[in-house]
């Protein structure tokens, strides 16, 4: 039953569901369970929680690949639990203690000149969009030694790690947004098994990659927009955000300074947004999709409140 509660809280955390309702959800949960016609208290608990904004598989998988997990407050604790569960899932017979492990950013929090060259022309955007996502995070006891070392040096240390999850890096030659997304997809598949949906599943197509696709419809908070390009998706998403919550633009600028800001000169292809703000419009489809998904979390919207339809 405790693991069911962990499943429920972790799924909501990953999908950006606000936690301020939990103090209203849990106090009456036992009395609500009493009214459910099931023999098992475990099934009663699952059915009671399933009806309380419990993210479905499609939403969970997508957010595992795009959401910023590492951050302030208790986000570090929850993210460490997720990474510990991944390591435990390998069922190593001589599993190391995870107590002294800390969260390590493969692409470091501060980019050195060497890392900027390694990441290429879009290094700033890649750093802002993927730094704190699942694919770029691991566990290590050598965090201070690794710091912002080159990927080549980091891989040498990962290869000596006793953690199963770090063996992944032994065959990886480069670390960019492509490799981060690939690893995120693999870890997401593991977490779908670790935290399985405890209800009737609803099949939905997995938009595993937007590269090469063409969007034709965007729905944000019930507003439908006809779009022809991913640039249109970005423009309308930012427009809704700026219209509904202009006060959040300052936070967005702080978190994504190479994507949104008041100084148009820092952008390669600036487009005016509102209130003296501009945004970078020269982005790949993949960068736009990830940015929009993270904006959904900033706005504390559910996955149903931002949807885009695409063709191949």
BAFI-3210 file (N, C-alpha, C; in Angstrom, 3 decimals, decimal comma, padded with zeros to 6 digits):
// residues 312
n [1|2|3|4|5|6|7|8|9|10|11|12|13|14|15|16|17|18|19|20|21|22|23|24|25|26|27|28|29|30|31|32|33|34|35|36|37|38|39|40|41|42|43|44|45|46|47|48|49|50|51|52|53|54|55|56|57|58|59|60|61|62|63|64|65|66|67|68|69|70|71|72|73|74|75|76|77|78|79|80|81|82|83|84|85|86|87|88|89|90|91|92|93|94|95|96|97|98|99|100|101|102|103|104|105|106|107|108|109|110|111|112|113|114|115|116|117|118|119|120|121|122|123|124|125|126|127|128|129|130|131|132|133|134|135|136|137|138|139|140|141|142|143|144|145|146|147|148|149|150|151|152|153|154|155|156|157|158|159|160|161|162|163|164|165|166|167|168|169|170|171|172|173|174|175|176|177|178|179|180|181|182|183|184|185|186|187|188|189|190|191|192|193|194|195|196|197|198|199|200|201|202|203|204|205|206|207|208|209|210|211|212|213|214|215|216|217|218|219|220|221|222|223|224|225|226|227|228|229|230|231|232|233|234|235|236|237|238|239|240|241|242|243|244|245|246|247|248|249|250|251|252|253|254|255|256|257|258|259|260|261|262|263|264|265|266|267|268|269|270|271|272|273|274|275|276|277|278|279|280|281|282|283|284|285|286|287|288|289|290|291|292|293|294|295|296|297|298|299|300|301|302|303|304|305|306|307|308|309|310|311|312]
n.u [000,831|001,991|003,771|002,010|001,049|003,448|003,842|001,627|002,237|004,752|004,170|002,435|004,185|006,169|004,573|003,923|001,713|000,099|001,074|-000,322|-002,831|-002,708|-002,958|-005,625|-006,489|-005,548|-006,385|-009,257|-009,182|-009,352|-011,982|-013,316|-012,414|-013,764|-016,249|-016,005|-016,612|-014,807|-012,873|-010,244|-008,128|-006,044|-006,874|-009,038|-007,729|-006,266|-008,358|-009,573|-007,560|-007,077|-009,090|-008,405|-006,958|-004,839|-002,075|-002,133|-000,709|000,331|000,742|002,525|004,772|005,543|006,164|008,237|010,282|010,573|010,185|011,420|013,089|014,958|015,520|014,451|013,444|011,638|012,166|014,633|014,822|012,680|013,446|015,801|014,778|013,473|015,681|017,034|015,197|015,349|017,994|017,741|016,042|017,567|018,261|020,696|022,825|024,727|024,153|025,066|025,202|023,015|022,945|024,983|025,035|024,716|022,879|023,931|024,729|025,126|025,706|027,052|026,077|027,223|028,513|031,563|034,084|034,944|032,786|030,844|031,784|031,616|028,833|027,912|026,475|023,928|024,295|023,543|020,712|020,268|021,381|019,687|017,214|017,549|019,154|018,186|016,594|015,397|016,999|019,546|020,461|022,032|023,267|025,895|028,860|030,879|030,514|031,661|034,224|033,700|032,312|032,374|033,724|035,006|033,030|034,346|036,161|034,347|033,018|035,000|035,107|032,472|032,591|034,010|032,258|030,190|027,541|024,818|023,356|025,160|026,776|025,769|026,926|029,298|029,425|028,815|029,711|029,425|027,801|024,940|021,886|020,557|021,556|020,828|018,026|017,637|018,528|016,715|014,333|014,811|015,083|012,574|010,937|011,702|010,786|008,067|007,455|008,300|006,674|003,812|000,678|-002,168|-004,895|-007,615|-006,153|-005,627|-005,132|-002,833|-001,282|002,256|004,157|007,044|009,118|009,437|010,792|010,878|008,144|004,938|003,066|-000,494|-002,578|-003,269|-004,096|-004,741|-005,672|-008,374|-008,545|-008,345|-005,911|-005,035|-002,257|000,779|003,455|006,194|007,178|004,904|003,506|005,110|004,873|002,070|001,744|003,435|002,126|-000,363|000,533|001,731|-000,490|-002,217|-000,702|001,213|002,964|004,573|006,455|008,865|010,019|010,266|012,094|014,308|014,840|015,141|017,102|018,259|016,187|013,892|013,425|014,170|016,033|016,462|018,684|020,253|019,267|019,172|017,165|014,989|011,629|008,894|007,122|005,416|004,867|007,459|008,989|010,881|011,358|013,295|013,084|014,327|014,528|014,852|012,429|012,343|013,481|011,554|009,259|010,033|010,459|007,890|006,498|007,704|006,912|004,241|004,361|005,365|003,185|001,483|-000,380|-002,560|-001,840|-003,835|-004,557|-002,832|-002,265|-001,054|-001,555|-000,107|001,313|003,152]
n.v [-001,212|001,191|001,456|001,828|004,350|005,761|005,377|006,827|009,466|009,949|009,745|011,932|013,985|013,860|014,519|017,084|017,773|019,877|019,885|020,902|020,002|017,621|017,537|017,625|015,404|013,016|012,875|012,130|009,660|007,015|006,695|007,011|004,786|002,791|002,768|001,572|-001,229|-003,715|-006,603|-006,520|-004,339|-003,133|-002,941|-001,272|001,082|001,676|002,169|004,361|006,338|006,456|007,980|010,527|012,623|011,106|010,489|009,179|006,506|007,457|010,213|010,090|008,759|010,594|012,892|011,946|012,007|014,661|016,485|018,821|017,509|017,716|020,155|022,884|022,802|019,913|018,515|017,397|015,264|013,616|013,083|011,684|009,401|008,300|007,725|005,932|003,835|003,014|002,014|-000,079|-001,727|-003,238|-005,404|-006,320|-008,698|-007,976|-005,383|-002,012|000,207|002,949|005,192|007,114|008,254|010,840|013,080|013,296|015,415|014,636|016,122|019,015|021,374|023,846|025,113|024,442|025,788|023,693|021,926|023,450|023,445|020,715|020,293|021,840|024,224|024,858|024,941|026,441|026,417|023,648|023,069|024,477|023,235|020,483|019,950|019,333|017,129|013,716|012,023|013,101|012,696|010,944|008,678|009,026|008,689|010,342|013,051|015,626|015,285|014,858|017,138|019,675|018,257|017,011|015,045|012,745|012,294|011,998|009,692|007,768|007,620|006,830|004,293|002,902|002,710|001,143|001,003|-000,231|001,320|003,128|001,773|002,053|004,181|003,337|002,644|004,927|007,569|010,296|013,150|014,679|016,503|014,528|012,037|012,309|012,289|009,730|008,081|008,906|007,870|005,113|004,873|005,790|003,716|001,737|002,866|002,870|000,273|000,001|001,797|000,996|001,679|001,748|000,927|000,890|000,852|003,277|003,220|005,114|006,889|007,083|009,857|009,637|010,927|014,115|014,995|015,545|015,551|017,163|019,628|020,154|020,935|022,596|022,613|024,583|024,958|024,625|026,344|026,272|026,117|026,575|025,283|025,289|024,854|023,974|026,237|027,817|026,451|026,997|029,813|030,260|028,863|030,276|032,713|032,225|031,621|034,088|035,754|034,696|034,486|036,781|037,488|035,306|035,358|036,511|034,557|032,536|033,704|033,741|031,001|030,164|031,761|031,930|031,604|033,125|036,579|040,096|041,359|041,622|041,344|039,208|036,969|034,712|034,692|036,734|037,062|039,141|039,091|040,051|042,837|043,949|041,672|039,143|036,234|033,331|032,193|030,524|027,506|023,937|021,357|019,454|020,823|022,817|021,314|020,126|022,433|023,582|021,568|021,786|024,340|023,855|022,546|024,659|026,360|024,811|023,159|020,503|017,501|017,180|019,729|020,872|020,059|018,666|017,888|015,875|015,186|012,785]
n.w [000,000|000,720|-001,375|-003,484|-002,838|-003,131|-005,884|-006,862|-005,956|-007,155|-009,909|-010,201|-009,471|-011,526|-013,710|-013,169|-011,592|-009,331|-005,898|-003,802|-003,251|-001,972|000,809|001,077|-000,158|001,097|003,953|004,011|002,748|003,730|004,696|002,294|000,928|002,276|001,151|-001,274|-003,233|-002,892|-002,065|-001,230|000,580|-000,694|-003,382|-002,978|-002,183|-004,515|-006,373|-005,172|-005,273|-007,983|-009,028|-008,455|-009,976|-011,177|-013,088|-016,402|-018,457|-020,965|-020,540|-018,384|-019,496|-021,528|-020,013|-018,441|-020,240|-020,922|-018,799|-016,315|-013,746|-011,653|-009,147|-007,039|-003,515|-002,488|-004,747|-005,377|-003,567|-004,400|-007,023|-006,561|-005,373|-007,601|-009,291|-007,647|-007,567|-010,218|-010,309|-008,436|-009,836|-011,541|-010,136|-008,999|-007,518|-005,674|-004,734|-004,340|-001,485|-001,499|-000,041|000,218|-002,219|-004,655|-006,811|-010,104|-012,792|-016,060|-018,491|-017,441|-014,789|-015,101|-018,011|-019,487|-021,698|-023,244|-023,089|-024,390|-027,010|-027,441|-027,370|-029,479|-031,885|-030,807|-028,069|-025,744|-025,744|-025,696|-023,205|-021,421|-021,884|-021,436|-019,231|-016,553|-016,961|-017,021|-018,689|-018,501|-015,976|-013,274|-010,723|-008,324|-006,299|-006,639|-007,132|-006,602|-007,624|-010,310|-011,285|-013,677|-015,613|-018,770|-021,106|-021,884|-019,769|-017,666|-018,480|-018,130|-015,342|-014,788|-015,888|-014,002|-011,999|-009,490|-009,893|-011,722|-013,545|-014,547|-016,278|-018,722|-020,075|-021,162|-023,851|-025,166|-027,196|-027,523|-026,034|-026,306|-027,053|-028,484|-027,546|-024,870|-025,021|-026,055|-023,943|-022,008|-023,033|-022,747|-019,948|-019,221|-020,134|-018,342|-015,941|-016,359|-015,867|-013,269|-011,888|-012,468|-014,108|-012,101|-012,897|-015,282|-018,329|-020,928|-024,250|-026,131|-028,754|-028,901|-029,036|-029,928|-031,240|-032,659|-034,775|-038,198|-038,416|-039,070|-037,653|-037,333|-035,772|-032,728|-029,347|-026,632|-023,429|-024,169|-026,309|-029,769|-032,290|-035,654|-037,058|-038,965|-038,864|-036,623|-035,535|-035,441|-033,435|-031,215|-031,118|-030,612|-028,209|-026,438|-026,617|-025,396|-022,816|-022,098|-022,199|-020,243|-017,914|-017,410|-015,422|-015,027|-016,971|-016,256|-014,616|-016,494|-018,227|-016,537|-016,222|-018,846|-020,440|-022,995|-024,651|-024,079|-023,469|-022,745|-024,251|-027,480|-029,064|-028,334|-029,482|-032,271|-034,215|-033,452|-032,218|-031,548|-028,504|-026,155|-023,922|-024,022|-024,299|-025,992|-028,098|-028,999|-032,209|-033,930|-033,760|-033,451|-034,282|-032,269|-030,063|-029,735|-029,092|-026,629|-025,108|-025,054|-023,678|-021,191|-020,516|-020,072|-017,618|-016,064|-016,087|-014,682|-015,920|-016,962|-018,852|-020,738|-021,332|-023,070|-026,241|-029,270|-032,681|-035,194|-038,452|-040,370]
ca.u [000,000|002,905|004,327|000,939|001,072|004,655|003,507|000,693|002,910|005,817|003,542|001,952|005,376|006,757|003,645|003,726|000,432|000,378|001,014|-001,039|-004,114|-002,503|-003,460|-007,080|-006,756|-005,242|-007,142|-010,508|-009,054|-009,786|-013,453|-013,735|-012,122|-014,782|-017,445|-015,688|-016,939|-013,698|-012,471|-008,879|-007,886|-005,120|-007,684|-009,822|-006,834|-005,975|-009,534|-009,813|-006,551|-007,166|-010,082|-007,940|-005,931|-003,730|-001,648|-002,178|000,568|000,861|001,229|003,690|005,908|005,979|006,772|009,518|011,289|010,692|010,011|012,545|012,889|015,863|015,229|014,391|012,518|011,763|012,346|015,853|014,502|011,832|014,235|016,737|013,979|013,263|016,940|017,304|014,305|015,908|019,149|017,264|015,314|018,511|018,305|022,079|022,929|025,604|023,815|025,766|024,369|022,746|022,801|025,967|024,978|024,035|022,471|024,969|024,351|026,134|025,996|027,139|025,243|027,949|029,179|032,912|034,280|035,039|031,433|030,151|032,229|031,082|027,389|027,682|025,922|022,753|024,684|022,788|019,348|020,335|021,655|018,501|016,076|017,795|020,036|017,552|015,673|015,771|018,064|020,847|020,722|022,404|023,716|027,325|029,470|032,017|029,958|032,599|035,342|033,260|032,044|032,052|034,715|034,573|032,291|035,327|036,643|033,221|032,740|036,014|034,699|031,252|032,972|034,518|031,167|029,563|026,121|024,454|022,852|026,279|027,397|025,170|027,759|030,538|029,389|028,364|030,883|029,120|026,664|024,217|020,452|020,131|021,879|020,026|016,669|017,665|018,595|015,446|013,350|015,115|014,752|011,118|010,371|011,933|009,930|006,689|007,298|008,500|005,463|002,752|-000,623|-003,045|-006,293|-007,865|-005,291|-006,178|-004,056|-002,658|-000,054|003,404|004,883|008,406|010,009|008,719|011,640|010,308|006,683|004,358|001,859|-001,619|-003,554|-002,783|-005,151|-004,221|-006,763|-009,630|-008,430|-007,749|-005,201|-004,568|-000,823|001,394|004,861|006,497|007,335|003,547|003,201|005,833|004,308|000,760|001,908|003,963|001,110|-001,333|001,220|001,905|-001,818|-002,825|000,157|002,370|003,900|005,470|007,470|010,151|010,569|010,642|013,334|015,379|015,134|015,455|017,565|018,587|014,943|012,934|014,044|013,861|017,087|016,302|019,970|020,927|018,658|019,542|015,999|014,023|010,244|008,312|006,060|004,567|005,472|008,893|009,661|011,126|011,723|014,103|012,216|015,160|014,708|014,444|011,134|012,553|013,659|010,265|008,365|010,471|010,231|006,446|006,104|008,168|006,040|003,010|004,624|005,482|001,822|000,739|-001,489|-002,560|-001,446|-004,989|-004,766|-001,930|-002,157|-000,808|-001,719|000,921|001,387|004,539]
ca.v [000,000|002,338|001,602|002,408|005,788|006,284|005,393|007,937|010,754|010,100|010,036|013,311|014,847|013,872|015,171|018,477|018,020|020,622|019,052|021,587|019,334|016,350|017,603|017,441|014,088|011,876|012,713|011,371|008,538|005,750|006,635|006,820|003,389|001,943|002,746|000,880|-002,655|-004,615|-007,373|-006,155|-002,929|-002,641|-002,540|-000,110|002,233|001,979|002,774|005,682|007,270|006,578|009,005|011,818|013,225|010,163|010,541|007,953|006,056|008,308|011,448|009,760|008,473|011,822|013,800|011,373|012,344|016,098|017,340|019,156|016,796|018,254|021,563|023,347|022,164|018,459|017,901|016,578|014,025|012,769|012,645|010,653|008,181|007,758|007,150|004,751|002,763|002,518|001,180|-001,289|-002,556|-004,140|-006,583|-006,768|-009,512|-007,294|-003,968|-001,095|001,115|004,182|006,278|008,182|008,693|012,099|013,198|013,813|015,874|014,214|017,458|019,694|022,551|024,987|024,675|024,908|026,018|022,375|021,399|024,232|022,907|019,349|020,344|022,442|025,573|025,068|024,506|027,127|025,891|022,257|023,098|024,928|022,335|019,083|019,819|018,728|016,076|012,358|011,452|013,693|012,525|009,630|008,684|008,806|009,160|011,153|014,273|016,749|015,012|014,944|018,559|019,939|017,588|016,636|013,792|011,660|012,040|011,488|008,319|006,929|007,421|006,018|002,918|002,287|002,748|-000,116|001,101|-000,800|002,334|003,867|000,970|002,516|005,182|002,748|002,563|006,220|008,349|011,732|013,436|015,855|016,334|013,260|010,960|012,512|011,831|008,273|007,489|009,201|006,900|003,815|004,949|005,927|002,370|001,049|003,440|002,452|-001,033|000,205|002,474|000,689|002,328|000,837|001,103|000,504|001,654|003,818|003,264|006,374|006,834|007,702|010,762|009,411|011,911|015,058|015,308|015,087|015,634|018,472|019,841|020,791|021,400|022,829|022,978|025,068|025,393|024,665|027,164|025,501|026,923|025,895|025,521|024,643|024,568|023,945|027,642|028,254|025,839|027,774|031,166|030,255|028,422|031,410|033,775|031,869|031,777|035,511|036,347|034,196|034,690|037,615|037,541|034,155|035,563|036,796|033,266|031,821|034,334|033,303|029,591|029,935|033,059|031,919|031,370|034,212|037,697|041,453|041,835|040,930|041,193|037,951|035,877|034,614|035,117|037,148|037,394|039,885|038,380|041,070|043,490|044,120|040,380|038,506|034,838|032,767|031,409|029,637|026,293|022,695|020,822|018,761|021,834|023,478|020,386|020,015|023,723|023,717|020,633|022,327|025,476|023,268|022,340|025,981|026,877|023,834|022,659|019,059|017,121|017,345|021,142|021,247|018,914|018,989|016,786|015,979|014,195|012,438]
ca.w [000,000|000,718|-002,710|-004,298|-002,545|-003,790|-007,313|-007,075|-005,747|-008,150|-011,207|-010,162|-009,451|-012,864|-014,631|-012,781|-010,923|-008,095|-004,689|-002,718|-002,991|-001,278|002,187|001,025|-000,742|001,958|005,203|003,931|001,820|004,325|004,705|000,902|000,593|002,898|000,310|-002,530|-003,117|-003,204|-000,888|-000,838|000,887|-001,709|-004,536|-002,546|-002,222|-005,918|-007,007|-004,583|-005,766|-009,439|-009,352|-007,934|-010,844|-011,266|-014,488|-017,192|-018,998|-022,037|-019,923|-017,557|-020,375|-022,183|-019,036|-018,038|-021,245|-021,176|-017,620|-015,442|-012,487|-010,633|-008,879|-005,659|-002,587|-002,341|-006,062|-005,334|-002,851|-005,238|-008,166|-006,082|-005,216|-008,945|-009,756|-006,811|-008,029|-011,477|-009,977|-007,768|-010,798|-012,199|-009,255|-008,827|-006,304|-004,735|-004,915|-003,442|-000,712|-002,241|000,930|000,013|-003,615|-004,953|-008,211|-010,984|-014,123|-017,039|-019,016|-016,138|-014,530|-015,668|-019,231|-019,779|-023,134|-023,880|-023,215|-025,413|-028,298|-027,503|-027,630|-030,786|-032,040|-029,948|-026,725|-024,691|-025,733|-025,233|-021,766|-020,695|-022,075|-021,088|-018,074|-015,380|-017,367|-016,607|-019,504|-018,174|-014,542|-012,778|-009,331|-008,147|-005,056|-007,084|-007,719|-006,531|-008,517|-011,700|-011,527|-015,086|-016,457|-020,115|-021,129|-021,965|-018,410|-016,878|-018,889|-017,488|-013,944|-014,824|-016,204|-012,777|-011,023|-009,111|-010,195|-013,017|-014,475|-015,130|-017,329|-019,986|-020,744|-021,679|-025,313|-025,694|-027,597|-027,501|-025,145|-026,774|-026,846|-029,088|-026,603|-023,655|-025,311|-026,201|-022,609|-021,331|-023,516|-022,142|-018,518|-019,122|-020,273|-017,061|-014,898|-016,625|-015,217|-011,830|-011,406|-013,440|-013,918|-011,374|-013,289|-016,664|-019,185|-022,158|-025,235|-026,841|-029,538|-028,246|-029,930|-029,465|-031,848|-033,522|-035,922|-039,452|-038,403|-039,380|-036,837|-038,017|-034,795|-031,370|-028,396|-025,358|-022,543|-024,914|-027,513|-030,863|-033,272|-036,850|-037,192|-040,125|-038,553|-035,196|-035,137|-035,081|-032,141|-030,205|-031,049|-029,963|-026,823|-025,693|-026,585|-024,354|-021,526|-021,789|-021,981|-019,013|-016,735|-017,774|-014,299|-015,086|-018,002|-015,606|-014,209|-017,712|-018,691|-015,648|-016,474|-020,259|-020,929|-024,418|-025,392|-023,828|-022,759|-023,193|-025,148|-028,758|-029,740|-027,981|-030,221|-033,679|-034,982|-032,425|-032,535|-030,432|-027,798|-025,534|-022,752|-024,286|-024,327|-027,280|-027,967|-030,081|-033,095|-034,743|-032,966|-034,095|-033,842|-030,994|-029,020|-029,527|-028,395|-025,238|-024,453|-024,811|-022,625|-019,921|-020,214|-019,519|-016,193|-015,435|-015,946|-013,883|-016,725|-017,154|-020,210|-021,622|-021,625|-024,171|-027,145|-030,664|-033,626|-036,222|-039,531|-040,716]
c.u [000,865|003,502|003,285|000,900|002,294|004,419|002,650|001,405|003,992|005,231|003,047|003,118|005,964|005,885|003,287|002,380|000,711|000,169|000,182|-002,401|-003,954|-003,030|-004,980|-007,445|-006,607|-006,051|-008,448|-010,397|-009,562|-011,311|-014,003|-013,494|-013,202|-016,018|-017,237|-015,864|-015,822|-013,313|-011,124|-008,774|-006,932|-005,887|-008,550|-008,979|-006,548|-007,156|-009,807|-008,840|-006,643|-008,112|-009,626|-006,717|-004,658|-003,296|-001,647|-000,831|001,156|001,462|002,513|004,924|006,441|006,705|008,100|010,628|011,526|010,716|011,337|012,290|013,727|015,554|015,185|013,433|012,742|011,937|013,577|015,563|013,684|012,598|015,229|016,002|013,781|014,531|017,320|016,446|014,810|017,079|018,712|016,583|016,240|018,700|019,713|022,188|023,813|025,393|024,510|024,761|024,215|022,692|023,748|025,993|024,263|023,718|023,565|024,366|025,457|026,613|025,947|026,280|025,905|028,743|030,577|033,011|034,343|033,661|030,642|030,519|031,636|029,611|027,056|026,978|024,758|023,050|023,844|021,367|019,305|020,520|020,407|017,362|016,302|018,617|019,411|016,543|016,254|016,972|019,443|021,251|021,117|022,803|025,214|027,736|030,654|031,577|030,966|033,787|034,955|033,032|031,647|033,147|034,127|033,813|033,248|035,836|035,529|032,951|033,751|035,625|033,427|031,593|033,501|033,441|030,643|028,061|025,851|024,053|023,996|027,059|026,893|026,146|029,007|030,576|028,957|029,586|030,671|027,933|026,037|022,733|019,953|020,361|021,070|018,611|016,608|017,690|017,303|014,369|013,549|014,726|013,244|010,449|010,544|010,959|008,459|006,402|007,441|007,260|004,313|001,437|-001,563|-004,524|-006,473|-007,070|-006,027|-005,038|-004,031|-001,336|001,051|004,145|006,352|009,394|009,207|009,539|011,032|008,791|006,218|003,089|000,749|-002,677|-002,899|-003,954|-004,489|-005,388|-008,073|-009,605|-007,727|-007,133|-004,823|-003,110|-000,293|002,836|005,036|006,761|005,981|003,159|003,855|005,194|002,989|000,851|002,406|002,937|000,078|-000,713|001,322|000,576|-002,388|-001,999|001,383|003,407|004,894|006,574|008,847|010,821|011,044|011,949|014,521|015,811|015,605|015,971|017,945|017,353|013,937|013,648|013,687|014,904|017,048|017,633|020,666|020,393|019,083|018,405|014,908|012,644|009,653|007,167|005,061|005,350|006,998|009,669|009,792|011,428|012,516|013,217|013,000|015,517|014,259|013,085|011,256|012,705|012,337|009,323|008,735|010,232|008,751|005,972|006,547|007,371|004,717|003,177|004,730|004,100|000,935|-000,526|-001,410|-002,191|-002,596|-005,194|-003,782|-001,727|-001,880|-000,942|-000,740|000,693|002,855|004,880]
c.v [001,262|002,552|002,156|003,920|006,439|006,406|006,615|009,293|010,987|010,420|011,484|014,296|014,979|014,658|016,593|018,787|018,731|019,757|019,675|020,959|018,062|016,369|017,534|016,047|012,972|011,772|011,916|010,060|007,225|005,621|006,449|005,382|002,459|001,786|001,990|-000,621|-003,524|-005,344|-006,905|-004,662|-002,314|-002,156|-001,330|001,168|002,648|002,679|004,166|006,710|007,485|007,700|010,407|012,320|012,389|010,064|009,181|007,689|007,006|009,587|011,196|009,531|009,760|012,755|013,261|011,780|013,843|016,971|017,626|018,500|017,392|019,731|021,850|022,511|020,668|017,753|016,996|015,239|013,079|012,243|011,567|009,333|007,507|007,067|005,913|003,572|002,167|001,588|-000,131|-002,247|-003,514|-005,429|-007,184|-007,520|-008,869|-005,787|-003,106|-000,264|002,428|005,398|007,438|008,703|010,042|012,140|013,896|014,231|015,468|015,436|018,382|020,947|023,833|024,498|025,283|025,172|024,686|021,757|022,154|023,747|021,515|019,348|020,984|023,782|025,865|024,744|025,147|026,583|024,445|022,214|023,463|023,910|020,939|018,883|018,995|017,640|014,704|011,817|011,946|013,461|011,089|009,764|008,405|009,239|010,073|012,491|015,419|016,547|015,210|016,388|018,798|019,410|017,267|015,312|012,599|011,286|011,469|010,024|007,355|006,611|006,576|004,545|002,171|002,206|001,342|-000,102|000,588|000,284|003,079|003,067|001,390|003,383|004,595|002,707|003,874|007,095|009,859|011,944|014,764|015,623|015,008|012,113|011,085|011,996|010,309|007,591|007,733|008,210|005,531|003,806|005,083|004,563|001,566|001,544|003,118|001,099|-000,910|000,827|002,233|001,377|001,354|001,136|000,602|001,431|002,101|003,956|004,609|006,308|007,613|008,552|010,728|010,410|012,817|015,432|014,713|015,116|017,053|018,652|020,501|021,305|021,541|023,253|023,366|025,614|025,573|025,540|026,353|026,441|026,048|026,264|024,764|024,231|024,490|025,345|028,223|027,717|026,634|029,148|031,173|029,808|029,570|032,536|033,490|032,055|033,246|036,205|035,963|034,525|035,502|037,699|036,385|034,330|035,829|035,504|032,468|032,376|033,876|031,878|029,331|031,231|033,076|031,707|032,505|035,330|039,037|042,025|041,041|040,607|039,873|036,773|035,888|035,087|035,524|037,419|038,079|039,101|039,378|041,706|043,580|042,803|039,881|037,026|034,386|031,863|030,409|028,390|025,078|022,255|020,168|019,751|022,531|022,588|020,292|021,308|023,899|022,785|021,143|023,562|025,006|023,040|023,661|026,555|025,966|023,390|021,142|018,757|017,297|018,796|021,702|020,014|019,407|017,733|016,977|014,927|013,949|012,931]
c.w [000,000|-000,674|-003,682|-004,091|-003,186|-005,294|-007,650|-006,988|-006,802|-009,521|-011,260|-010,200|-010,851|-013,837|-014,214|-012,163|-009,603|-006,854|-003,583|-002,423|-002,161|000,153|002,249|000,522|000,286|003,249|005,071|003,151|002,417|004,324|003,291|000,448|001,129|002,015|-001,009|-002,347|-003,681|-001,929|-000,346|-000,545|-000,131|-002,939|-004,204|-002,655|-003,661|-006,586|-006,468|-005,147|-007,273|-009,852|-008,957|-008,713|-010,871|-012,729|-015,171|-017,859|-020,032|-021,464|-019,134|-018,428|-021,014|-021,212|-018,514|-018,993|-021,372|-019,925|-016,915|-014,092|-011,359|-010,415|-007,391|-004,811|-002,483|-003,678|-006,090|-004,669|-003,724|-006,439|-007,754|-005,864|-006,572|-009,444|-008,934|-007,246|-009,345|-011,189|-009,337|-008,745|-011,545|-011,396|-009,164|-007,503|-005,246|-004,826|-003,876|-002,642|-001,485|-001,328|000,655|-001,425|-003,725|-006,442|-009,006|-012,328|-015,097|-017,821|-017,809|-016,027|-015,045|-016,873|-019,352|-021,283|-023,879|-024,089|-024,289|-026,807|-028,513|-027,909|-028,970|-030,731|-031,102|-028,491|-025,626|-024,591|-025,225|-023,723|-020,981|-020,755|-021,516|-019,821|-016,955|-015,723|-017,043|-017,377|-019,155|-016,724|-014,220|-011,315|-009,276|-006,749|-005,357|-007,662|-007,724|-007,463|-009,985|-012,124|-012,982|-016,007|-017,830|-020,073|-021,177|-020,582|-017,540|-017,211|-018,269|-016,043|-013,873|-015,060|-014,981|-011,695|-010,734|-009,409|-011,604|-014,011|-015,168|-016,170|-018,708|-020,774|-021,421|-023,208|-025,967|-025,977|-027,426|-026,586|-025,552|-026,536|-027,406|-028,117|-025,310|-023,869|-025,457|-024,840|-021,840|-021,753|-022,887|-020,663|-018,310|-019,225|-018,995|-015,993|-015,125|-015,974|-013,705|-011,187|-012,387|-013,093|-013,215|-011,659|-014,697|-017,571|-020,437|-023,150|-025,942|-027,580|-028,836|-029,262|-029,518|-030,047|-032,767|-034,744|-037,194|-039,513|-038,716|-038,548|-037,645|-037,047|-033,432|-030,507|-027,076|-024,551|-023,307|-026,147|-028,606|-031,886|-034,469|-037,069|-038,402|-039,856|-037,041|-034,666|-034,732|-033,704|-031,017|-030,017|-030,270|-028,499|-025,956|-025,575|-025,491|-022,974|-021,143|-021,536|-020,617|-017,770|-017,101|-016,660|-014,308|-016,120|-017,392|-015,166|-015,416|-018,266|-017,849|-015,962|-017,902|-020,906|-022,410|-025,290|-025,250|-023,066|-023,362|-024,157|-026,452|-029,417|-029,419|-028,778|-031,686|-034,585|-034,002|-033,001|-031,312|-029,831|-027,225|-024,391|-022,855|-024,280|-025,768|-027,031|-029,187|-030,938|-033,937|-033,931|-033,761|-033,568|-032,473|-029,843|-028,706|-028,723|-026,911|-024,467|-024,112|-023,698|-021,251|-019,521|-019,625|-018,022|-015,443|-015,147|-015,099|-014,607|-016,784|-018,600|-021,200|-022,043|-022,660|-025,037|-028,561|-031,511|-034,760|-037,313|-039,840|-042,115]
res [x|x|x|x|x|x|x|x|x|x|x|x|x|x|x|x|x|x|x|x|x|x|x|x|x|x|x|x|x|x|x|x|x|x|x|x|x|x|x|x|x|x|x|x|x|x|x|x|x|x|x|x|x|x|x|x|x|x|x|x|x|x|x|x|x|x|x|x|x|x|x|x|x|x|x|x|x|x|x|x|x|x|x|x|x|x|x|x|x|x|x|x|x|x|x|x|x|x|x|x|x|x|x|x|x|x|x|x|x|x|x|x|x|x|x|x|x|x|x|x|x|x|x|x|x|x|x|x|x|x|x|x|x|x|x|x|x|x|x|x|x|x|x|x|x|x|x|x|x|x|x|x|x|x|x|x|x|x|x|x|x|x|x|x|x|x|x|x|x|x|x|x|x|x|x|x|x|x|x|x|x|x|x|x|x|x|x|x|x|x|x|x|x|x|x|x|x|x|x|x|x|x|x|x|x|x|x|x|x|x|x|x|x|x|x|x|x|x|x|x|x|x|x|x|x|x|x|x|x|x|x|x|x|x|x|x|x|x|x|x|x|x|x|x|x|x|x|x|x|x|x|x|x|x|x|x|x|x|x|x|x|x|x|x|x|x|x|x|x|x|x|x|x|x|x|x|x|x|x|x|x|x|x|x|x|x|x|x|x|x|x|x|x|x|x|x|x|x|x|x|x|x|x|x|x|x|x|x|x|x|x|x]
***
